[in-house]
Amino acid sequence: MRLYTGIDLHSSNSYLAIIDENGKRVFKRKIPNDPEQILSALAPYKDAINGIVIESTYNWYWLADGLMTEGYKVHLANPTEIKQYKGLKYSDDQHDAFWLAEMLRLGILPEGYIYPKEDRPIRDLLRKRSHLVKLRTSLIISLQNIICRNNGFRLKTNDVKALNTDRVAPFLEQNEDLALAGKISKESIDFLTRQIKAVENVVEERMELREPYKKLLTMQGVGKTLGLTIMLETGPISRFAQVGNYCSYCRKVSTKWISNDKKKGKGNKKSGNKYLAWAFSEAAEIARRYYPEARAFYQRKMQKTNAMIAHQALAHKLARAAYYIMRDGVSFMPEKIFRS
């Protein structure tokens, strides 16, 4: 007899549910998040268990890795795609765990990708880098606004980030309170810049771009660090059947439902990979600044819309280009990607 297992995973405990091939409930129990206790509960059924479903929450690594090490076939459920009966009047952990098992039994489970264990630490380190970059950007904008309010002009970002020369202090020295605000901001920005560089040095020393991802470096706006970020967040490009699927995963496709030229609603704009969304936004900003083809495309969009939409359009173009580069192993061709 085949058995199917669902685990509703929480921060401190998990609800474990097992059903047989006819959907009959065989086992149910809430268990602390302790690998030994979970494996002990599964042990009597191990030979018959056909698969175990875990919902893709923020803390699934340890559980999936532990189960796979013991020889279980693990499935990662995509929570944004799971459909429930709309007339459901009551739901709890037990119901959710059994529903995970039931979807696996029926063959309707929307699955996520279980990223290889050996690459996750570097990927998480790059995610920390993106977090630090966002923090630094918020401090830079705040400092630029202080200078603009008090001096009537906006100091360039590269001048704010300069490590060897303090180009901020002279514009705030007329007032000791403003000078202190500038000093604290500049020291924080410099600290983050050094931490970001430290992360980049470690990542670039420990990992190289693999085939066919090496051609990502031919893209406008993509250097080695962003290339590694795109590679590690994307995984096998074969996961995405078409370019539209990849762009949607990168959050570079607008989500809205239209009927008879009227907006009828919208989908989940947070569905997808936020780190890829950030990476292609970073690439778009660099490409706009330093590459004439990308800048010309951005300017054409700006004539018809606003800066935010033009930026998103450029990022979308780069995400589309990256898909074909990774799928086909070709170099970036700006004359093709920016022709419309």
N, C-alpha and C positions, 0 to 999 in steps of 0.2 A: 504493500500500500504506500502511495506517495503522500507526503505531508508537506504543508506550506506554512511558513512562519512569517509573522509580521511583528516588528518591534517598534513601538511608539516611543521614541527617544526624547528624554528631557534632560535638564541640566544635572539633576541629582539621582534620577531613577528612570527606569524603562518599564513599559508594559509589554509583556511577551505573550503572544497569542499563536496557537497552532491549530490548523484545520486539516481535515483529510481531503482526499480527491473528490469527495462528494459534497464538500463544504461543511461537514459536521465539525463542530468545535471539540477539539481534543484536549487542549491545555490552555490555561490562562493564569497569569500571575504578574503582580507588580514586583520588580526586583531592583535593589539599589544598583547604581552604576559601578558595579564591581565585576571585572572580567571573569573571575573564578566562579562567582555565583551564577552569572548568566550561562557560562559554559556548563556548569553543573546541572542547571535546569534543563538544558537542551540535550544533555548526554543520553538519557534513555531513548530519545527519538532520533539520534544522529544518523543512523543508517537509512532511515526512511525519509528524512528531510530532503526535499527536492530543491529548495531555495529559501533564503531568508531575505526579507525586505526591510530596509532601514530608510526612514525618511531623511532627505538631504537637509539636515539642520546644521547649525554652525559647528557642532561638536561630534561629527560622525566618525572622524578618522580612527580613533582608538578602537571603537567597536567593530567597524568594518575590517580593520587590519587584524584584530584578534580573532574574529570569526574565520577569515580567509586563511590565517595561519593554521587553524585547526581543520581546514579542509572543507569548510562550508562554502556553498555557492551563494555569494552575496549580491543583492540587487539594490541599487540606490534609487529611491523613488523621487521623482521631480514634483515637489509640493505645489508648484504653480499650475501644473497640468492635471492634478488629481481632481476628478469630478465626484461630487456627492449628490445623492438624491435631494432635490430641492425642497421636497415636502417633509424632510427629516425634522422631527420635533425635538429630538434629544441626541446629543453626542457626547462621548467622554473618551478617556484614554483607551478603555477596553474596546469600544466601537471602532476607534481609529486603527488600533492594532489589527483587529480582525479584518477590517476593510483593506488594509495593506496586503494581508495574506490572501484575501479573496480576489483582489485584482491580479495577483500573481497566478493564482489557480485558473482564472478565466482568460489569462493572456492579454489583459488590457492595461497592464501596469505601465504608466509613463516613466521611463527610466532616465536617470542622470548618468553622467560619466564618472566612473571611479578612477580618479587620477592616480598614476603610479606612485607608490609610496616613496621611492627613492628620489623623485623630483620635487616632492611637495615642500621640503625645507627651503630650497632655493627659491621656489615660487613664493613662499610665505615671506622670505627675506625681501624679495622685490615688491611684494605688497606693502611691507613696512616702509620701503623707500617711497612708494607713491603716497603713503600717509604723511611722511615727513615733508615731501614736496608740497602737498596741499597745505600743511601747517605753515611752511615757509611762505607760500604764496599769500596766505591770509595776512601774515605779518608784514609782508612787503606792501601790499595794497593799503593796509592801515597806515603804515609809515608814509607812503606816498601821499595819502590824503592829508595827513598832518602837515606835511611840507607844502602841499598845494594850497591849503587853507591859509597858511601864514606867509606864503611867499608869492602866490599867484602863478606858479608853474608846477608841472609834474616832473619829478626826478626820474630819469630812466631806470628801468629795472636792473640793468647791468651795473649801473653806478651804485645802486642800493646793495647789490650782492658782492661788490668788490671786496676781497679779503685783505689785500695789502694796503689799501688806502681807505680812510674813513671820509667818504664824500657826503655824509649825511650831517655830521656835527656843525659844519659852518652855516648851514641854513636854519639851525634852531638855537644857536648860541645866544641870541638876543634875550632869551628868557630861560631861567634856570629850570622851570617846570617842564617846558617844551624840550629843553636839552636833556633832561632826565628821561623823558618819554622816548626821545630819539635814541639815547644811549642804550636803554633797555631793549628797544626793538632791534637795534643794529647788532647788539651782542647775541640776541636770540637767533636772528637770521644767520649770523656767521656760524654759530654753533650748529644749527641745522644743516647749513651748507657743508660743513666738515663731516657731519654724520652721514649725509647723503653720499658724499664722495667715498667715505669708508665702505658703505654698503656696495657701491658700484665697483670698487676695487676688488672686494671679496667675490662678488658674483662673476665678474669678468675673468677672474683668475681661476675659478672653479668650474665654469661652464662655458662651452662654445656653442655657437649656433650649429644645428645639425642640418643635414639635407632633408627636405628641400627648403628649409627656413633661411639658409644663408643668403638667398636672393632678396630677403627682406631689407638688407642693407643697401640695396639699389633704390629703395623708395625715398622720395623726398620727405625729409623730416624724421627719418628713422635712423638712429645710431645703434650701437651694439646693445646698450642697456634697454632701450625700447624694443629692439628686435628680440632680445631674450624674453622680455615681458610678454610680447605678443605670442612667441613660440610656446612659452610655458602655460599661458592662460588659454591658448587655443587647443593644445593637445593635437591629436591626429586630425588633420583637416578632413579626412574621410567621414568624420562624424556629421558633417554638414552636406546634405545632398545637393544644395544649390547655393549660389551666392547670396540670395535673399535670406536664407536660413542663417547664414553666418552674420550678415549685417544686422539681422534682428537680434542675434545672440550678443552682438557688440553694442546693442542699444542705439543703433544708428538709423533706425527706421521709425518714423512717427507712428504712434498708435492711436487710431481714431476709426470710428465706424460711420460710414456715410451712406445715406439712402436718399435718392431723389435730390442730390446735391445739398442735403442737409445733414449736419452732424447729429448722429443718434447716440453717441456715447464714445467710450474709449476703453482700451485694454489696460493691462498692467504695465506701466512704463518702466517699472523697476525689474521686470522680467529680463533675464540675461546676465551678462558678466560685467559688473561695474568697473572692473580693472581694465578690461579691454576697451570699454567706453572711454575711460580716462586716457589710456595709452594712445588711442587714435585722435583724441582731442589734443593731446600734447603734440603729436606728430603734425596735426593740421596747423597748429599755431606756429611751429617751427618752419613748416613748409611755406606758410603765408609770408613769413618775414624774410626768408632767405632764397626762395626759388621763384623765378619770374613766371613760370607756367602756373604754379599754384596760386600765386598772387593775382594773376590775370583772371583766373577762374573765380577767385573770391571777389574780385572787383565787379565782375559781371553779375554775380549773384547780389552783391550789395546794391546795384542799380535797380533791382527789382524788389528787394526786401530789406531786412535789417541785418546788423552785424551778427547777431546770435544765430539766425537761420543760415546765413552765409557760411559761418564757421561750421555748423553742423553739416551743411552740404559738402564742404570740403573734407571733413572727417569721414563722411559716408563714402565719398569717392576713394579715399585712401583705404578704407576697410574693404571695399570691393576689389581694389587692386591687390591688396594683401591676400585675399582669398585665391585669386588666380595664380599669384606668385607661389603660394604654398602648395596649391593643387597641381600646377603644371611645371613648377620649377623654372619659370621664365623670369626675366628681368623686368623691372618697372619701366613702363613706356608712357611718359607724360603726354606725348602727342595723341595717344589713344584715350587715356583716362580723362583728360581735360578738354576734349574736343567739343563737349556740349555742356 
